[in-house]
Amino acid sequence: MNNSNAIDLLFGGMEKLGPGSDVDTRYVLGLLPKRSYRVVVDAGCGMGRQTLVLAKELGLRIQAVDLYEPFLKELSRRATDRGVAELIEPHCMDMKDIPDAFRQIDLLWSEGSAYNIGFSNALQIWASAMNPGGFLAVSEMSWMREQVPDAVREFFGSFYPDMHSMAQNIEISGRAGYDLLATHTLPRETWVEGYYDILAPRAASLLNHRDAAVRELAAGMIREIEIFELSQNSYAYVFYLLRRS
């Protein structure tokens, strides 16, 4: 069994693949100045919880980008079920290749996915594909205070060593050519409801799976949830709503 099968066993059929909610997606979308968009890209869309929200709220074609084909197929199925299939165009590709596929992007959306290519790297790469004055709504895991439990600091030292504070991420966005419009911190419950509360029992059930890749992924998820419970709100997912300079 390969890693893709491990991903399917743990995450298959889930409505969302990370912290977030339709309510928060709509809220951040509502923070944007009222304007029309011609090119809208959802980078790292996964199975498309937020993609479906964007399509319905904007009534525009959304270019949905993800590297994992099964996620895109599930998004297409859900889009058909919800009557917005004509508004979603899936692209199986790496997020770092977005400038090669799209130009003059008016709105680039990225929920919980930029870290896959590095927050700073993602902002710099995407900047070249965006219209001046275009908007980037990107959520990124961020340190919320300096006092962090040792176990939490150690975990992210291995899991995501490039994680920064909100102030650092705002500085990074400025260096990459963006102006900050607003931030929005995802509530703690958006990590639990429909995400960790589903993954915890799934992961526990896979700990004795015959395939090592499945066992490793399951154990890693259980540890991630343990760290979240120990975190004392020392980190969170934060939306950075940015305008391309």
C-alpha positions as CSV (number, residue, x, y, z in Angstrom):
1,M,0.0,0.0,0.0
2,N,1.3,3.5,-0.9
3,N,1.0,6.8,0.9
4,S,-2.0,7.8,-1.2
5,N,-4.0,4.9,0.2
6,A,-3.0,5.9,3.7
7,I,-4.3,9.4,3.0
8,D,-7.6,8.0,1.7
9,L,-8.0,5.8,4.7
10,L,-7.5,8.6,7.2
11,F,-9.1,11.5,5.3
12,G,-11.5,9.9,2.8
13,G,-15.0,11.4,2.6
14,M,-14.4,14.2,5.1
15,E,-16.0,17.6,4.5
16,K,-12.9,19.4,5.4
17,L,-9.2,18.6,5.5
18,G,-8.1,21.2,8.1
19,P,-9.3,23.8,10.5
20,G,-11.9,26.2,9.2
21,S,-15.6,26.5,8.5
22,D,-18.1,27.8,5.9
23,V,-18.9,30.6,8.4
24,D,-15.3,31.7,8.6
25,T,-14.8,31.5,4.8
26,R,-17.9,33.7,4.3
27,Y,-16.7,36.1,7.0
28,V,-13.3,36.6,5.4
29,L,-14.8,36.9,1.9
30,G,-17.0,39.6,3.3
31,L,-14.0,41.6,4.5
32,L,-12.9,42.2,0.9
33,P,-13.8,45.5,-0.7
34,K,-16.7,45.1,-3.1
35,R,-15.5,44.6,-6.6
36,S,-15.7,42.2,-9.5
37,Y,-13.3,39.4,-10.2
38,R,-12.3,37.8,-13.5
39,V,-9.7,35.2,-12.4
40,V,-10.3,33.4,-9.0
41,V,-7.9,30.6,-7.9
42,D,-8.3,28.3,-4.9
43,A,-4.8,27.1,-4.1
44,G,-4.5,23.7,-2.4
45,C,-8.3,23.3,-2.5
46,G,-8.4,19.7,-1.2
47,M,-11.9,18.3,-1.4
48,G,-13.2,21.8,-1.7
49,R,-15.2,22.8,1.3
50,Q,-14.2,26.4,0.8
51,T,-14.3,26.1,-3.0
52,L,-18.0,25.4,-2.9
53,V,-18.6,28.3,-0.6
54,L,-16.6,30.7,-2.9
55,A,-18.5,29.4,-6.0
56,K,-21.9,29.9,-4.4
57,E,-21.1,33.3,-2.8
58,L,-19.3,34.8,-5.8
59,G,-21.3,33.1,-8.6
60,L,-18.0,33.0,-10.6
61,R,-15.8,30.2,-12.0
62,I,-13.3,29.1,-9.5
63,Q,-10.0,27.6,-10.7
64,A,-9.5,24.8,-8.1
65,V,-5.8,23.7,-7.7
66,D,-4.6,20.6,-5.8
67,L,-1.8,18.1,-6.3
68,Y,-3.9,15.1,-5.2
69,E,-6.3,13.8,-8.0
70,P,-8.7,11.9,-5.7
71,F,-9.5,15.1,-3.8
72,L,-10.3,16.9,-7.0
73,K,-12.6,14.1,-8.2
74,E,-14.4,14.3,-4.9
75,L,-14.7,18.0,-5.3
76,S,-16.2,17.6,-8.8
77,R,-18.7,15.1,-7.4
78,R,-19.8,17.5,-4.6
79,A,-20.0,20.4,-7.0
80,T,-22.4,18.4,-9.2
81,D,-24.5,17.4,-6.2
82,R,-24.8,21.1,-5.2
83,G,-25.5,22.4,-8.6
84,V,-22.3,24.5,-9.1
85,A,-20.3,22.1,-11.3
86,E,-20.1,24.7,-14.1
87,L,-18.5,27.1,-11.7
88,I,-15.6,24.9,-10.6
89,E,-12.7,24.0,-12.9
90,P,-10.2,21.5,-11.2
91,H,-6.5,21.5,-12.0
92,C,-4.2,18.7,-10.7
93,M,-1.0,20.6,-10.3
94,D,1.5,21.9,-7.7
95,M,0.6,25.2,-6.1
96,K,4.1,26.5,-6.9
97,D,3.2,26.2,-10.6
98,I,0.2,28.6,-10.4
99,P,2.1,31.4,-12.2
100,D,2.7,29.1,-15.2
101,A,-1.0,28.3,-15.5
102,F,-2.8,31.6,-14.5
103,R,-2.1,35.2,-15.0
104,Q,-3.8,38.4,-13.8
105,I,-5.4,36.7,-10.8
106,D,-7.9,39.0,-9.1
107,L,-8.5,36.8,-6.1
108,L,-6.3,34.0,-4.8
109,W,-7.7,31.9,-1.9
110,S,-5.6,29.5,0.1
111,E,-7.0,27.8,3.3
112,G,-4.4,25.9,5.3
113,S,-2.3,24.9,2.4
114,A,0.4,27.5,1.8
115,Y,2.7,25.8,4.4
116,N,3.1,22.9,1.9
117,I,5.5,25.1,-0.1
118,G,6.3,27.5,2.7
119,F,4.3,30.6,3.6
120,S,7.0,33.1,2.5
121,N,7.8,31.1,-0.6
122,A,4.1,30.8,-1.6
123,L,3.5,34.5,-1.2
124,Q,6.6,35.4,-3.4
125,I,5.7,32.8,-6.1
126,W,2.0,33.8,-6.3
127,A,2.7,37.5,-6.4
128,S,4.0,37.3,-9.9
129,A,0.7,35.9,-11.1
130,M,-1.6,38.5,-9.4
131,N,-3.0,41.7,-10.8
132,P,-1.8,44.8,-9.0
133,G,-4.6,45.5,-6.5
134,G,-5.6,41.8,-6.6
135,F,-6.4,40.1,-3.3
136,L,-4.9,37.1,-1.5
137,A,-6.7,35.5,1.3
138,V,-4.4,32.9,2.9
139,S,-4.6,31.1,6.3
140,E,-1.4,30.1,8.0
141,M,-0.6,28.4,11.3
142,S,0.9,31.1,13.5
143,W,2.3,31.5,17.0
144,M,0.0,33.6,19.1
145,R,2.3,34.3,22.0
146,E,5.9,33.9,23.1
147,Q,5.2,31.5,26.0
148,V,4.8,28.1,24.4
149,P,4.7,24.7,26.2
150,D,7.9,22.8,25.7
151,A,6.2,19.8,24.1
152,V,4.4,22.1,21.6
153,R,7.5,23.9,20.7
154,E,9.4,20.6,20.2
155,F,6.6,19.2,18.0
156,F,6.5,22.1,15.7
157,G,10.3,22.3,15.6
158,S,10.1,19.0,13.7
159,F,6.7,19.3,12.1
160,Y,6.8,22.9,10.9
161,P,10.1,24.6,11.8
162,D,9.3,27.7,9.7
163,M,6.2,28.6,11.6
164,H,6.1,32.3,12.6
165,S,4.2,34.7,14.7
166,M,1.5,36.9,13.3
167,A,3.8,39.9,13.4
168,Q,6.5,38.0,11.5
169,N,3.9,36.8,8.9
170,I,2.7,40.3,8.3
171,E,6.3,41.4,7.8
172,I,6.8,38.5,5.4
173,S,3.8,39.5,3.4
174,G,5.0,43.1,3.1
175,R,8.4,42.0,1.8
176,A,6.6,39.8,-0.8
177,G,4.7,42.8,-2.2
178,Y,1.4,42.8,-0.3
179,D,-0.4,45.3,1.9
180,L,-2.3,43.9,4.9
181,L,-6.1,44.6,4.9
182,A,-7.2,42.5,7.8
183,T,-6.6,39.3,9.8
184,H,-9.0,36.8,11.2
185,T,-8.1,34.1,13.7
186,L,-10.0,30.8,13.3
187,P,-11.9,29.9,16.5
188,R,-10.6,26.8,18.4
189,E,-13.8,24.9,17.7
190,T,-13.1,25.0,13.9
191,W,-10.2,22.6,14.6
192,V,-12.4,20.2,16.4
193,E,-15.8,20.1,14.8
194,G,-15.7,18.1,11.6
195,Y,-12.0,17.6,11.8
196,Y,-10.2,16.4,14.9
197,D,-13.4,14.9,16.2
198,I,-13.5,12.7,13.1
199,L,-9.8,12.1,12.8
200,A,-9.2,11.0,16.4
201,P,-11.2,7.8,16.3
202,R,-10.2,7.1,12.7
203,A,-6.5,7.4,13.5
204,A,-6.9,5.2,16.6
205,S,-8.6,2.5,14.5
206,L,-5.6,2.5,12.1
207,L,-2.8,2.2,14.6
208,N,-2.6,-1.6,14.1
209,H,-3.1,-1.5,10.3
210,R,-0.9,-4.0,8.4
211,D,0.7,-1.3,6.3
212,A,3.5,0.8,7.9
213,A,2.6,3.9,6.0
214,V,-0.9,3.9,7.4
215,R,0.3,3.2,11.0
216,E,2.8,6.1,10.7
217,L,0.2,8.6,9.4
218,A,-2.3,7.5,12.1
219,A,0.2,7.9,14.9
220,G,1.3,11.3,13.6
221,M,-2.3,12.5,13.6
222,I,-2.9,11.3,17.1
223,R,0.2,13.1,18.3
224,E,-0.9,16.3,16.5
225,I,-4.2,16.2,18.3
226,E,-2.4,15.6,21.6
227,I,-0.3,18.7,21.0
228,F,-3.4,20.7,20.2
229,E,-4.9,19.8,23.5
230,L,-1.7,20.8,25.3
231,S,-1.2,24.0,23.3
232,Q,-2.8,26.5,25.8
233,N,-3.8,28.5,22.7
234,S,-0.2,29.2,21.9
235,Y,-0.9,28.8,18.2
236,A,-3.8,29.2,15.8
237,Y,-4.7,29.4,12.1
238,V,-4.8,33.0,11.1
239,F,-6.3,34.4,7.9
240,Y,-4.2,37.1,6.3
241,L,-6.2,39.2,3.9
242,L,-3.7,40.9,1.6
243,R,-3.8,43.2,-1.4
244,R,-1.1,43.0,-4.1
245,S,0.9,46.2,-4.2
